[in-house]
Amino acid sequence: MNRHTSDTVGPTRTSGCRPVPWAMILAGVAILYVAAHLSWYSATPLGMQPVLDGREILGMVQAMAENRLPPDAFYRAPLYPASLSLLAKAGLAPRFLPVAARWFNGVCHLASAALVFCIAFRIWRTRRAAWLACMLFALNPVVLHFVGDPFDITFAITLFLGGLFFAVGLSSPDRQPIGRNAFWDAMCAGGFMALAALTRPQMLPVVLAWPFWILLVRRDYKAMAGSIAAAGCVLGIFGLINLEQSGRFVILPTQGSYNLWAANRPGAHGRYFVHVTPVTGDDEANPSRIEAEILFLRETGRTPPVDDAEMNRYWRHKFFLHIRQEPLSWIRQMIGKAYALLNDYEQYNNKTYFLHKARSPWLRFNPLGWSWMLFLGAVGAVMGRKRAEVWTLLAMAMLYAAGVLLFFVSARFRLPLVPLLAIMAGGLLSADSKKPTAWLLVPLALTALSLTSLGNTRNTSTVFEDHLLMGRAALAVGQDAEAYEHARAAMALQPSRSEARAVLALARYNMLLADLPDLPSRKELEADLEHVQTLRDRSDDMLFIQGVYLWLLDRNREAVTAWRVVVDRQMKQKDQALGALLLTGYARADDVLFIQSMPDESKSDYLLLAELAAGREDARAVLARRLSGETINLQVQYLSVLFRCAGDGRRKSSD
């Protein structure tokens, strides 16, 4: 009797035995692994307090939910924040948005893994190959590293794979479409890819070239027209939204114009965005936009306000002029970026990957990395090089890589190449993978090149920025001891940077408050005061904190002078300074009148607590609507120790 063969994942059913549910086990492993990492990350300062791009995106989410977007064309891609804003409009509190974004990303990631499975199964026609591709993507530590933050790349990958799912059915004339016909599949592919481009504009080369790929492989003008119509409709709708919002019909976010120049200007390495001028702004502002406006005004001699359309034309003109004037220099830049794109090292993008991977208990020991994916994907592509779908995958990868190379090749930007490599890796377990050929020298050479370290490609100086960001996030969520350690680590790397010294000073001050009613020794207070005084001109916080240290050192006049400067200059810490003056008995008559004239609802918790500690009992009723009774009593006790009877505090014995 001939042995029966089957394409099942587990063993076939025999009498008295149930098959092992391998599909359920593998899916369960993927879901639990993703959930475990995201749960761990949710408890970290960066998980609770997003920074940089994540903070800006959440700011967009809140602005969309509250209908307070500025009357400008969208600078950043809006589709991802618009999706999250539906949660905010449904009543989700702002403090829960980071968690909601994280689990939304987690669902998108698992949906992408399912799409990888479906695409790989359609190409390789075996569940073993499909599960290999699915697990390589689902468990990939670099992908999961970015899933945890409110970034749009995870959502963009899902949309991109949605388009690819329909695209593989159009890879050759003899392939049957997934939907009703080739025209329908072409429309779905074009529509999903256009949505992906509205989420990550680096997808645009794929959107533009895809209809011509259909024509090349199928000679189907109707399908080509369907793809163009769907993509044009999606981009046109976004253009109309921009027209309504700003009065300008713009089919893509406008950030790309300056980034195109910033990534290719003379001297730029193009691996990640680097500021060329100091930038300050509010927490939700886009720093690249601020820099673009500063440099545009400086270079053109214009005066504010900035005309966005004129500014974007200016940066595009500079980019093309640079290529015409210095073509060899630009080609060298592109070669350097291509090498970095191929390299195993994950380039900086808001965070330095290797540092954060080592901090995660779930990613730390995961061996999957870019070089492994490149090797497995390239070998799989070699094994299936006779399949038309593999050439479609390679074309998609090259088109997307071209879009990335024009801008920055940072870890987050090259991430959509990972699912394509995972799908191609399925070829290792397909019927084609019988014996090695000379073609295998290609993946070996590519992998060997990716493991080299030429030039400054593996620059680790960005670790300073990571410690600084983690320190600031820890301060924001009240983990002052952790903030202090990150500040020390940052200062060890770059002692001259005042940003790290400011984080350390704030952490030390918060630790002082946490230890009340015990007070540090006089020697410790003097050391902290000396540190703060070096920063007082760089931060409003430092001038107020300087006054506190001076008060605790019995240098009352100097303390009062510092607080009055804060009040008179209307600095950010004005309420705290008024509270300190009130509690120490140094408030002027006009200070008292000003405090009394303020509506209670507009006063900060700090000022109301100071009034309560000074004897105004009716402030308790207002505070009770904001804080618990236990918190109110504890804070009043601490303020009393700090400002009214500091001498009664128990100093440490090192005096």
C-alpha positions in Angstrom: 0.0 0.0 0.0 1.3 3.4 -0.9 2.0 5.8 2.0 -0.5 8.6 2.2 1.0 12.1 2.3 -0.8 15.2 3.6 -0.2 18.9 4.0 -1.4 19.0 7.6 0.7 20.6 10.3 0.4 17.8 12.9 0.1 14.0 12.6 -2.9 12.5 10.9 -5.6 10.9 13.0 -5.1 7.3 13.8 -7.4 4.9 15.8 -7.7 6.0 19.4 -5.5 9.1 19.0 -6.3 12.8 18.6 -4.1 14.9 16.4 -1.8 17.4 18.1 -3.4 20.8 17.5 -0.1 22.4 16.3 -1.9 25.4 14.8 -3.5 26.2 18.1 -0.3 25.8 20.0 1.7 28.0 17.6 -1.0 30.7 17.6 -1.2 30.5 21.4 2.6 30.9 21.7 2.5 34.0 19.4 -0.4 35.6 21.3 1.0 35.0 24.8 4.5 36.2 23.8 3.1 39.4 22.3 0.8 40.0 25.4 3.7 39.2 27.8 6.0 41.8 26.2 3.3 44.5 26.0 2.2 43.9 29.6 5.8 44.3 30.8 6.3 47.4 28.7 3.1 48.9 30.0 4.6 49.0 33.5 7.8 50.9 32.4 8.1 54.7 32.5 8.4 54.8 28.7 5.3 52.6 28.5 3.3 54.9 30.8 4.7 58.2 29.4 5.3 58.1 25.6 8.0 60.5 24.3 9.0 62.3 21.1 7.0 60.9 18.1 4.7 58.9 20.3 3.8 61.9 22.4 3.2 64.0 19.3 0.9 61.3 17.8 -1.1 61.1 21.0 -1.4 64.9 20.9 -2.9 64.6 17.4 -5.3 62.0 18.7 -6.6 64.3 21.4 -6.7 67.3 19.1 -8.8 65.3 16.6 -11.1 64.0 19.3 -11.7 67.6 20.5 -12.0 69.1 17.0 -9.1 71.6 17.6 -6.7 70.8 14.8 -4.9 73.8 13.4 -6.1 75.1 10.0 -3.1 73.7 8.2 -2.5 70.8 5.8 -1.5 67.7 7.8 2.2 67.7 8.5 2.3 64.2 9.9 0.4 61.2 8.4 -3.1 61.3 10.0 -4.7 57.9 9.5 -3.3 56.2 12.6 -4.1 59.0 15.0 -7.5 59.4 13.4 -8.2 55.7 14.1 -7.2 56.1 17.7 -9.2 59.3 18.1 -12.4 57.2 17.7 -11.6 55.8 21.1 -11.1 59.2 22.6 -14.4 60.4 21.1 -16.1 57.4 22.6 -15.0 58.7 26.0 -11.6 57.1 26.7 -9.7 59.3 29.2 -6.4 60.8 27.9 -4.4 59.0 30.5 -5.5 55.7 29.1 -4.6 56.5 25.5 -1.0 55.1 25.7 -2.4 51.8 26.8 -5.2 51.8 24.3 -2.7 52.6 21.5 -0.4 49.7 22.7 -3.1 47.1 22.6 -4.5 48.4 19.3 -1.0 48.0 17.9 -0.9 44.5 19.4 -4.1 43.5 17.6 -2.7 45.0 14.4 0.5 43.0 14.8 -1.4 39.7 15.3 -3.5 40.6 12.3 -0.3 41.2 10.3 1.0 37.8 11.4 -2.3 36.2 10.2 -1.9 38.0 6.8 1.7 36.7 6.6 0.4 33.2 7.1 -2.2 33.6 4.4 0.1 35.2 1.9 2.8 32.6 2.5 0.3 29.7 2.2 -1.0 31.2 -1.0 2.6 31.4 -2.4 4.2 28.2 -1.1 1.0 26.0 -0.9 2.0 24.3 2.4 1.0 25.0 5.9 4.5 24.3 7.2 5.9 27.1 5.1 3.1 29.4 6.2 3.6 28.7 9.9 7.3 29.3 9.6 6.7 32.7 7.9 4.0 33.6 10.5 6.1 32.8 13.5 9.2 34.5 12.2 7.2 37.7 11.9 5.0 37.3 15.0 7.9 36.7 17.3 10.4 39.1 15.7 11.8 41.2 18.6 12.5 44.3 16.4 8.9 44.4 15.3 7.6 43.9 18.9 10.0 46.6 20.1 8.0 49.2 18.0 4.6 47.7 18.7 4.7 48.9 22.3 4.8 52.6 21.4 2.1 54.7 19.8 3.8 54.6 16.4 2.0 54.3 13.1 4.4 51.7 11.6 2.5 48.7 13.0 -0.8 49.9 11.5 0.9 50.7 8.2 2.3 47.2 8.0 -1.1 45.7 8.5 -2.5 47.8 5.7 0.4 47.0 3.4 0.0 43.3 4.0 -3.7 43.7 3.3 -2.8 45.0 -0.1 -0.2 42.4 -0.7 -2.7 39.6 0.1 -4.7 40.7 -2.9 -1.6 41.5 -5.0 -0.2 37.9 -4.9 -3.3 36.7 -6.8 -2.3 39.0 -9.7 1.4 37.9 -9.9 1.1 36.0 -13.1 -1.5 35.5 -15.9 -2.3 31.9 -14.8 -3.0 32.8 -11.1 -6.6 32.9 -10.0 -7.7 36.1 -8.2 -8.7 35.9 -4.5 -11.9 37.9 -5.0 -14.4 37.8 -7.8 -12.0 38.8 -10.6 -8.7 40.5 -11.3 -10.3 43.9 -11.5 -11.7 43.5 -7.9 -8.3 42.2 -6.5 -6.4 45.1 -8.2 -8.8 47.6 -6.7 -8.4 46.1 -3.2 -4.6 45.9 -3.5 -4.4 49.5 -4.7 -6.8 50.8 -2.1 -5.0 49.1 0.8 -1.6 50.2 -0.4 -2.8 53.8 -0.7 -4.1 53.6 2.9 -0.7 52.3 3.9 1.0 55.3 2.2 -1.3 57.7 4.1 0.0 56.0 7.3 3.7 55.8 6.2 4.5 57.9 3.1 7.5 55.8 2.4 5.0 53.3 0.8 4.3 55.8 -2.0 6.8 54.2 -4.5 4.9 50.9 -4.1 1.6 52.6 -4.7 2.8 54.4 -7.9 4.6 51.3 -9.4 2.0 48.6 -8.5 -0.4 49.3 -11.4 2.5 49.1 -13.9 3.6 45.8 -12.3 0.1 44.4 -13.0 0.4 45.5 -16.6 3.8 43.9 -16.8 2.9 40.5 -15.4 -0.7 40.1 -16.6 -1.2 42.5 -19.6 -4.5 43.4 -18.0 -5.4 47.0 -18.6 -8.7 46.7 -16.8 -7.0 45.5 -13.6 -4.4 48.3 -13.9 -7.2 50.8 -14.2 -8.9 49.4 -11.2 -5.8 49.7 -9.1 -5.2 53.3 -10.2 -8.8 54.2 -9.6 -8.8 52.8 -6.0 -5.5 54.4 -5.0 -6.5 57.7 -6.7 -9.8 57.7 -4.8 -8.1 57.1 -1.4 -5.5 59.8 -2.0 -8.1 62.1 -3.5 -10.3 61.9 -0.4 -7.3 62.8 1.7 -6.6 65.7 -0.6 -10.2 66.9 -0.1 -9.9 66.6 3.7 -6.8 68.8 3.5 -8.7 71.2 1.3 -11.4 71.5 3.9 -8.9 71.7 6.7 -6.4 74.2 5.2 -7.7 75.5 1.8 -5.0 73.5 0.0 -5.5 70.2 -2.0 -2.6 68.1 -0.8 -2.7 64.3 -1.2 0.2 63.5 1.2 1.4 64.7 4.5 3.8 67.7 4.1 6.6 66.5 6.4 8.3 64.8 3.6 9.6 68.0 1.9 12.0 69.0 4.7 12.9 65.4 5.6 13.9 64.8 2.0 16.4 67.7 2.3 17.4 66.8 5.9 18.2 63.2 4.9 20.2 64.2 1.8 21.8 67.6 2.6 25.6 67.8 2.3 27.2 66.1 5.3 24.0 64.2 6.4 24.5 60.4 7.0 20.8 59.7 6.4 20.6 56.9 9.0 18.3 58.9 11.2 17.1 62.5 11.7 19.7 64.8 13.3 18.9 68.4 14.3 21.2 71.0 12.8 19.9 73.8 15.0 18.7 73.9 18.7 14.9 73.4 18.8 12.5 74.3 21.6 8.7 73.9 21.7 5.8 72.4 23.5 5.7 68.7 24.2 3.4 67.9 21.4 5.1 70.0 18.7 6.9 68.3 15.8 10.6 69.2 16.2 11.5 68.7 12.5 8.7 71.2 11.6 10.0 73.7 14.1 13.6 73.3 12.7 12.3 73.5 9.1 10.6 76.8 9.9 13.6 78.2 11.8 16.0 77.4 8.9 13.6 78.6 6.2 13.2 82.0 7.9 16.9 82.2 8.5 17.9 81.3 4.9 15.3 83.3 3.0 15.1 86.3 5.2 11.3 85.9 5.5 9.4 87.0 8.5 6.7 84.9 10.4 4.2 83.5 9.8 5.6 80.8 7.5 3.7 79.9 4.4 3.8 76.1 4.4 3.5 75.7 0.7 6.3 78.1 0.0 8.5 76.5 2.6 8.0 73.0 1.2 8.7 74.1 -2.3 11.9 75.7 -1.0 13.1 72.4 0.6 12.3 70.3 -2.5 14.1 72.8 -4.7 17.2 72.6 -2.5 17.1 68.8 -2.7 17.0 68.7 -6.5 19.5 71.5 -6.8 21.9 69.5 -4.6 21.6 66.5 -6.8 22.2 68.5 -10.0 25.2 70.3 -8.5 26.8 67.5 -6.6 25.6 64.2 -8.2 28.7 62.2 -7.1 28.3 63.4 -3.5 24.7 62.4 -3.4 25.4 59.0 -4.9 28.0 58.4 -2.2 25.3 59.3 0.4 22.9 56.8 -1.2 25.5 54.1 -1.1 26.2 54.7 2.5 22.4 54.6 3.3 22.0 51.4 1.3 24.8 49.8 3.3 23.1 50.9 6.5 19.8 49.6 5.3 21.4 46.2 4.7 23.3 46.2 7.9 22.3 44.1 10.9 22.6 47.1 13.3 19.2 48.7 14.0 19.6 52.4 13.4 18.3 54.9 16.0 14.7 56.0 15.8 13.5 57.6 19.0 15.2 54.8 20.9 18.4 52.7 20.4 17.1 49.2 19.8 19.9 47.1 21.4 19.7 49.0 24.7 16.0 48.5 25.0 16.1 44.9 23.9 18.5 44.1 26.7 16.1 45.7 29.2 13.1 43.6 28.1 12.9 40.1 29.8 10.9 38.9 26.8 13.1 40.2 24.0 16.5 39.9 25.6 17.2 36.3 24.6 15.3 36.3 21.3 17.9 35.5 18.7 15.9 36.8 15.7 17.5 39.8 14.1 17.8 41.5 10.7 20.7 39.3 9.5 18.8 36.1 10.3 15.7 37.4 8.5 17.8 38.5 5.6 19.5 35.1 5.3 16.3 33.1 5.7 14.3 35.3 3.4 17.0 35.3 0.7 17.5 31.6 0.8 13.7 31.1 0.6 13.6 33.4 -2.4 16.4 31.5 -4.1 14.5 28.2 -3.5 11.3 29.7 -5.0 12.9 31.8 -7.7 10.7 30.1 -10.4 7.5 31.3 -8.7 6.0 34.5 -10.1 4.8 35.5 -6.6 8.4 35.6 -5.3 9.3 38.1 -7.9 6.3 40.2 -6.9 7.6 40.1 -3.3 11.1 41.1 -4.4 9.7 43.9 -6.5 7.6 45.2 -3.5 10.7 45.0 -1.3 12.9 46.9 -3.8 10.2 49.6 -4.3 9.7 50.1 -0.6 13.5 50.1 0.0 13.8 52.9 -2.7 11.3 55.0 -0.7 13.2 54.4 2.5 16.6 55.3 0.9 15.3 58.6 -0.3 14.7 59.5 3.4 16.1 57.8 6.5 17.0 54.1 6.9 16.4 54.0 10.7 15.1 50.8 12.3 11.4 51.8 12.3 11.5 52.8 8.6 12.9 49.5 7.3 10.5 47.5 9.4 7.9 46.7 6.6 10.7 44.7 4.9 10.6 42.2 7.8 7.2 40.6 6.8 8.3 40.3 3.2 11.5 38.5 4.3 9.4 36.2 6.6 7.1 35.3 3.7 10.0 34.5 1.5 11.6 32.4 4.2 8.6 30.1 3.9 10.3 28.8 0.8 12.7 26.9 3.0 9.9 24.4 3.8 8.2 24.4 0.4 8.3 21.7 -2.2 11.0 23.7 -4.0 13.6 23.4 -1.2 15.2 20.1 -2.3 18.9 20.8 -2.7 21.2 23.9 -2.6 22.3 25.6 -5.7 25.0 28.1 -6.7 22.4 30.7 -6.2 22.8 30.3 -2.4 26.0 32.3 -2.7 23.8 35.4 -3.0 22.1 35.1 0.4 25.4 34.1 2.0 27.1 37.2 0.5 24.3 39.5 1.5 24.3 38.2 5.1 28.0 38.4 5.4 27.9 42.0 4.2 25.2 42.8 6.7 27.4 41.6 9.6 30.3 43.9 8.7 30.9 47.2 10.5 32.2 49.8 8.0 32.4 53.5 8.7 30.3 54.8 11.5 27.3 52.6 10.8 27.2 51.1 14.3 27.4 54.4 16.2 26.2 53.9 19.8 26.4 57.6 20.8 22.6 57.7 20.8 22.5 55.8 24.0 22.8 59.1 25.8 19.5 60.2 24.3 17.9 56.9 25.5 19.0 57.5 29.1 17.8 61.1 28.9 14.4 60.0 27.6 14.0 57.2 30.1 15.0 59.6 32.9 12.4 62.2 31.8 9.7 59.5 31.5 10.6 58.2 35.0 10.3 61.7 36.4 6.8 62.1 34.8 5.5 58.9 36.4 7.0 59.5 39.8 9.8 56.9 39.6 12.5 59.3 40.9 15.1 56.8 41.9 15.1 55.3 38.3 15.2 58.8 36.9 18.2 59.6 39.0 20.0 56.4 37.8 19.3 57.2 34.2 20.5 60.8 34.6 23.8 59.5 36.2 24.2 57.1 33.2 23.6 59.9 30.7 26.1 62.2 32.6 28.7 59.5 32.5 28.4 59.4 28.7 28.3 63.2 28.1 29.1 65.1 31.3 28.8 68.6 29.7 25.1 68.1 28.6 22.9 70.3 30.8 19.7 68.2 30.0 21.0 65.2 31.9 22.1 67.4 34.8 18.6 69.0 34.9 17.0 65.5 35.1 19.3 64.6 38.0 18.5 67.8 39.9 14.8 67.2 39.5 15.1 63.6 40.6 17.1 64.6 43.7 14.5 67.2 44.6 11.6 64.8 44.2 13.5 62.2 46.3 13.9 64.9 49.0 10.1 65.4 49.0 9.5 61.7 49.1 11.6 61.4 52.3 9.7 64.0 54.2 9.4 64.6 57.1 13.1 63.5 57.2 15.4 66.0 55.7 18.8 65.4 54.0 22.0 66.4 55.8 23.3 69.9 55.4 26.2 68.7 53.3 23.8 67.0 50.9 21.6 70.1 50.7 24.6 72.3 49.9 25.7 69.9 47.2 22.3 69.8 45.6 22.0 73.6 45.8 25.4 74.0 44.1 24.2 71.6 41.3 20.9 73.5 40.9 22.5 76.9 40.8 24.5 75.8 37.6 21.1 75.2 35.9 19.0 78.1 37.2 19.2 80.0 33.9 18.1 77.0 31.9 14.9 76.1 33.6 12.0 77.7 35.5 11.9 74.7 37.8 15.5 75.2 38.9 14.9 78.7 40.2 12.0 77.6 42.4 14.0 74.5 43.6 17.0 76.7 44.4 14.7 78.8 46.7 13.6 75.6 48.5 17.2 74.5 49.1 18.2 78.0 50.3 15.2 78.0 52.7 16.2 74.6 54.1 19.7 76.0 54.6 18.3 78.9 56.6 19.3 81.4 53.8 15.8 82.9 54.0 16.4 86.2 52.2 18.0 84.5 49.2 15.2 82.0 49.1 12.5 84.7 49.1 14.4 86.6 46.4 14.4 83.5 44.1 10.7 82.9 44.6 9.8 86.5 43.9 11.7 86.4 40.6 9.6 83.4 39.6 6.4 85.3 40.6 7.3 88.6 39.0 8.4 87.0 35.7 5.3 84.9 35.5 7.3 81.7 35.2 5.9 78.2 34.9 6.4 77.6 38.7 4.5 80.8 39.7 1.9 78.9 41.7 4.5 77.0 43.6 6.5 80.1 44.4 3.3 81.9 45.6 2.6 78.9 47.8 6.1 79.0 49.2 5.9 82.7 50.0 2.5 82.3 51.6 3.7 79.4 53.9 6.9 81.1 54.9 5.2 84.4 55.8 7.0 86.4 53.1 4.0 86.9 50.7 3.4 90.6 49.9 0.0 92.2 50.2 -0.4 92.2 46.4 0.5 88.5 46.4 -2.2 87.7 48.9 -4.7 89.8 47.0 -3.8 88.1 43.7 -4.3 84.7 45.3 -7.6 85.7 46.8 -8.8 87.1 43.5 -8.2 83.8 41.6 -11.1 81.5 41.2 -10.6 78.3 43.1 -11.2 76.1 40.1 -8.3 77.8 38.2 -5.8 77.3 41.0 -3.3 74.5 40.9 -3.5 71.7 43.5 -0.2 73.0 44.9 -1.5 76.5 45.6 -4.7 75.2 47.1 -2.7 72.8 49.3 -0.5 75.7 50.4 -3.6 77.8 51.3 -5.0 74.9 53.3 -1.7 74.5 55.1 -1.8 78.2 55.8 -5.1 77.9 57.5 -7.8 78.3 54.8 -10.0 75.3 55.6 -12.6 76.0 52.8 -9.8 75.1 50.3 -10.3 71.5 51.4 -13.7 71.3 49.7 -12.2 72.2 46.3 -9.3 69.8 46.7 -11.7 67.0 47.7 -13.0 67.0 44.2 -9.5 66.4 42.8 -7.6 64.4 45.5 -8.4 61.8 48.1 -8.6 62.9 51.8 -5.5 60.9 52.6 -3.5 62.5 49.9 -4.6 66.0 51.0 -3.6 65.4 54.6 -0.3 63.9 53.6 0.6 66.8 51.2 -0.4 69.4 53.7 1.9 67.8 56.3 4.8 67.7 53.9 4.3 71.4 52.9 4.3 72.4 56.6 7.5 70.6 57.2 9.1 72.0 54.1 8.2 75.7 54.4 6.9 76.5 57.9 8.9 74.4 60.3 11.8 73.0 58.4 13.9 73.1 61.5 11.7 70.5 63.1 12.4 68.0 60.4 14.6 65.1 61.3 17.9 65.6 59.5 20.1 62.7 58.7 23.0 62.0 61.0 25.8 63.0 58.7 25.6 66.6 59.9 
